[in-house]
Amino acid sequence: MDVNGVGWLAAIIIGGFAGWLAEQFMKSNMGVFMNIILGIIGAVVLNAILAAIGVSLGAGWIAYLITGFIGACILIAIGRMVRR
């Protein structure tokens, strides 16, 4: 079984990297576990949103990294809005 063209182990690794990149970009302070969660959930949520409007970034690890990064940034921004 794969997630957006990558296997589960690759999804965890790429999701963690995407979450870490989002953490650095958004200047937030999360842990490694939250980076992985944000990267994976961000990629899944953004893929669902893009699919609903008929847009696809493709499959594979680069597309997963891009969607994970953007999705994690969105989740961090939403988390900040909720906390305030």
C-alpha positions in Angstrom: 0.0 0.0 0.0 1.3 3.4 -0.8 0.5 7.1 -0.1 0.5 9.4 -3.1 3.0 7.1 -4.9 5.3 6.6 -2.0 5.4 3.7 0.5 4.5 4.1 4.2 8.1 4.3 5.4 8.9 6.9 2.8 5.8 8.8 3.7 6.9 9.0 7.3 10.4 10.1 6.3 9.3 12.6 3.7 6.5 13.8 6.0 8.9 14.4 8.8 11.2 16.4 6.5 8.3 18.4 5.1 7.1 19.1 8.6 10.6 20.2 9.6 10.9 22.5 6.6 7.5 24.0 7.5 8.6 24.5 11.1 11.7 26.3 9.9 9.7 28.4 7.4 6.9 29.3 9.8 9.4 29.9 12.7 7.5 27.6 15.0 8.9 25.3 17.6 7.6 21.7 17.3 9.2 18.4 18.1 10.2 15.7 15.7 7.0 13.7 16.3 4.8 16.8 15.5 6.9 17.5 12.4 6.1 14.0 11.1 2.5 14.3 12.0 2.1 17.7 10.4 3.9 16.7 7.3 1.9 13.6 6.7 -1.5 15.1 7.7 -0.7 18.3 5.7 0.1 16.2 2.6 -3.1 14.2 2.9 -5.3 17.2 3.6 -3.8 19.3 0.8 -4.1 16.4 -1.6 -7.8 16.1 -0.7 -8.4 19.8 -1.2 -6.5 19.8 -4.5 -8.3 16.7 -5.7 -11.7 18.4 -4.9 -10.9 21.3 -7.1 -9.3 19.2 -9.8 -5.7 20.0 -9.4 -2.9 17.4 -9.1 0.8 18.0 -8.3 1.5 14.4 -9.5 2.8 11.4 -7.6 6.1 10.5 -6.1 8.3 11.8 -3.3 8.8 15.3 -4.7 5.1 15.9 -5.1 4.6 14.4 -1.6 7.3 16.7 -0.2 5.8 19.8 -1.7 2.2 19.0 -0.6 3.4 18.0 2.8 5.3 21.3 3.2 2.5 23.5 2.0 -0.1 21.5 4.0 2.0 21.6 7.2 2.4 25.4 6.8 -1.3 25.7 6.5 -1.9 23.5 9.6 0.6 25.6 11.6 -1.1 28.8 10.5 -4.5 27.4 11.5 -3.1 26.3 14.9 -1.8 29.8 15.5 -5.2 31.3 14.7 -7.0 28.9 17.0 -4.6 29.5 19.9 -5.1 33.3 19.8 
